[in-house]
């Protein structure tokens, strides 16, 4: 059997073309998050390239955070822990002081036309719709975050048919399970605003009190935007920490 031909721009170095081929397999779901990829020897044989080319392509994807090497076990498609980003900025603790993942409650989900901001963030074409969801993140009944989430309807419309009680505490594994859409990376921007009357009631704070707004755009392994999210929380629970060396 002949080795697959590496496509893409032939002006690119061979390792970059191999990187694109490997990334395409991840994006297509052939190599799933948490699963091992073929060994270097298998990739060398499959694509008919030198082992140095394979290693450089793999190194590039490891450095980009898309693959993870595990000593003695192999190389795996990395599954990012996005909820850890919230833990950097807010104390997610229960009454006994233990850390925990906030419980979730879906308030609403519907199909709608996106705003210009959402359409731009998700790179939607004219006339494309989104699935819009609202949910609360809570610890022991206390609301920690209010979230608005927008998803391209062409990829996530099936979520409209899923009972809200069936959604898990973490949405990204749920997207993967229900829609076959895997989140690979995200960018976040933090700003501070003031709570209007509705948000003040939701977060149990005074109207006009400061709220931290976390704006997130999440991308698939093919770099296509899959989710735009706004998370709001009372600023009194906000903390910022960075280690400088």
Buried (B, 14 or more C-beta within 10 A) or exposed (E): EEEEEBEEEEEEEBBBBBBBBBBBBBBEEEBBBEEBBBEBEEBBBBBEBEEEBBBBBBBBBBEEEBBBEEEEEBBBBBBBEBBEBBEEBBEBEEEEEEEEBBEBBBEEBEEEEBEEEBBEBBEBEEEBBBBBBBBBBBBEEEBBBBBBBBBBBEBBBEBEEBEBEEBEEEBBBBBBEBBEBBBBBBEBEEEEEEBEEEBBEBBEBEEEBBBBBBBBBBBBBEEBBBBBBBBBBBBEBBEEEEEEE
